[in-house]
Amino acid sequence: MSDYLRSTSECAFEDLQPALVTAIRGHIDRFELGDIEGSALMCCETTSTKKKKGLFGGKTEVIRTGVVVTPRWLIWASGKEGEVPGVLSARLQNIQVQDYEKTELYKMMQDTGLNVLGLRTGTNNQGSVFIGLGPEPVSQKFRAVLREAIAKI
């Protein structure tokens, strides 16, 4: 069972949490990715709330993740509330996506989301990144939009 309760909603890019918008815009400028906002096929935001464990579970941890897919790019930013989010991106032609629920890892740690495998912007090494998504129908829509965009490359 996942340590997080996840909830995903579709939104316009400018309606993401302000910290996510700022971080993604900085990444776009740094790597000269072009008109991401104007070419977005879909944008969504996931709130991941860490479940408290035990009697003294401590402070609730909330992580916000914004994800944007365009005809050429997948960009995602993620960070704890009150902290500066980290941002990654990848050309669709350089990645493969896999439903986390269909991986071997799912048997050990149940969760919902995507594994993104491949080359990310600014690196020369292949890698794997997990993007958590909630169980809502919009998550399935996002997966379908992303797969369709990858298929068109």
Summary of the structure (lengths in Angstrom):
residues: 153
radius of gyration: 15.3
end to end distance: 35.3
largest distance: 50.7
contacts: 444
relative contact order: 0.21
helix: 30%
strand: 37%
